[in-house]
Amino acid sequence: MSRLPARAPLSPPRPAHRAVLIGTPETVRQAREQLAIINDAPDPLGCILIDKTQPRAAGGLPVFGTVADLESAVERQRLTLAIVSLPMAMTETINTVRTTLRRLGIAERFLPPIQDLLTQTPPFSVGLATPATQAGPVAATPRIDIADLIGRTPHPIDRAAIGSILTGKRVLITGAGGSIGAEIARIVASFNPEQVQLVERAENPLFEIDRQIARKHPGVSRRAILHDVVETEPTLRLLVDLKPHVVFHAAAHKHVPLMEDHPAHAVNNNLFGTKSIADAAMAVGAERFVMVSSDKAVNPTSVMGATKRLAELYIQALHEASRRMSGNRPGTRFGMVRFGNVIGSAASVLTIWSAQLAEGGPITVTDPRMTRFFMTIPEAAALVIQTAAIDDDTGPKPQERAAVHVLDMGEPIRIVELAKRFVRAHGFSPRVAGEEAEESGLPAMDIVFTGSRPGEKLYEELSYGAEELAPTRFAGINAWRGGAGTPDVAAMIADLSAVRTVRDREAVLAAIRRHVPEMTQ
């Protein structure tokens, strides 16, 4: 689920700015998420929107009006700082905003939208506060694509195969406001489904993805449902009402350090939320159910990874049970998809580095040895959808009907090398702690190491050694041919049900380890 991370304590204390965010509803939402992870970042009182049609709130902030209302908002709210987050293509609008801010004597900072940070040279001295008298044109450089940054060519998808399972169908997406869930929803809407059913427990992200689909696909029927899938009986009633043909389950707690402190929440959401929606999908006769998993579920060292593994075990058990009940031709076809990090999501390294860059640095990396698999959000979401078509009777061989699908992530990337590419892409010379600065004639940007956080691995794995992965007929997707070999899932559920609401962290961890014995911490 998409939630704003907890703000770090402010230290040392300093006079607080009365700040306003200026942007579109989407850039305001992104900017607020970025500000929430920066120590001592100003907490905006509200926002000024460029859009003429004004919602009452954006990014959880009240709307003070449009740019035409900026002067009155400054006076009414006693504003001292404007944080501008506008697409760099909007040169005329940005210059109008800056002219107004200079005239009003309001300090400004520029916080570029994440996509613009990868496609343009940031104006406003990379977001550092500029005097109200300073002006200058918005510069641009050749486009830098996210896929180029991670050195990856996206795998193509088979649109005909996807269309065969989505067109004219009711498709439900949980976690529809998150990075992957929202992208799945956008792609699904492009295949002319009977209805897109957006399920999300956070109201602002739900409002935003519903608005986007309504604007881009006005002819597609949609339902936006504010709902927590952890609630078992309401979830069943909801699916009885919606009758989805296809379910993509993307709702989960995903932040590794946070879940170390809140293991019961991770068990409740990642395991029991999955159980609730999967059971309901099977009960109403959904054709297909795909769970978004993670490479962190393989030999987990974190609570987040271990609870995703528990969810995998449960889905594998349903998959096997469904095959047995239907003579190897399941009524509801269950599957899951493992992949590594998606780049550009709300709490990914790019978002964090973008915020740090906007503050003037330094760029932080936890450990110089750390590596990760990376994929873009659009490619990951498209391949997740593609896996649902693998079980189409007209195409794949029987052995491809595996419950576990693993995306081809390519080679892992050293995080410090990715940080260097990111810094260079924005006109700086990376200066890594303990290394000589690059001789480039560009201004230096420091990269510092902060140490691994609780639950973090130095490297990730995509599969267990016993999982014999084989290619499927779709590029970029591998499948596990073997049986699930699941443990006593009924005992697992009973054991973890007993600790899902307790505050005893060690008791929760002990219960997790009983069913994921490979977990190390």
Secondary structure as UniProt FT lines:
FT   STRAND          19..23
FT   HELIX           25..35
FT   TURN            36..37
FT   TURN            39..40
FT   STRAND          46..49
FT   STRAND          57..58
FT   TURN            59..60
FT   STRAND          61..65
FT   HELIX           67..69
FT   HELIX           70..77
FT   STRAND          81..85
FT   TURN            88..89
FT   HELIX           91..104
FT   STRAND          107..110
FT   HELIX           114..117
FT   TURN            118..119
FT   HELIX           124..127
FT   TURN            132..133
FT   HELIX           146..149
FT   TURN            150..151
FT   HELIX           159..166
FT   TURN            167..168
FT   STRAND          170..174
FT   TURN            175..177
FT   HELIX           179..189
FT   TURN            190..191
FT   STRAND          195..200
FT   HELIX           203..216
FT   TURN            218..219
FT   STRAND          222..226
FT   TURN            229..230
FT   HELIX           232..242
FT   STRAND          246..249
FT   HELIX           256..261
FT   HELIX           263..266
FT   HELIX           267..272
FT   HELIX           273..283
FT   TURN            284..285
FT   STRAND          288..292
FT   HELIX           295..297
FT   HELIX           303..325
FT   TURN            326..328
FT   STRAND          333..338
FT   STRAND          341..343
FT   TURN            346..347
FT   HELIX           349..358
FT   TURN            359..360
FT   STRAND          363..365
FT   TURN            368..369
FT   STRAND          371..372
FT   STRAND          374..376
FT   HELIX           377..388
FT   TURN            389..391
FT   TURN            393..394
FT   HELIX           398..400
FT   STRAND          404..407
FT   STRAND          413..414
FT   HELIX           415..425
FT   TURN            426..427
FT   STRAND          429..432
FT   TURN            433..434
FT   STRAND          444..449
FT   TURN            454..455
FT   TURN            465..466
FT   STRAND          469..471
FT   TURN            475..476
FT   STRAND          477..480
FT   HELIX           489..497
FT   TURN            498..501
FT   HELIX           505..515
FT   TURN            517..518
//
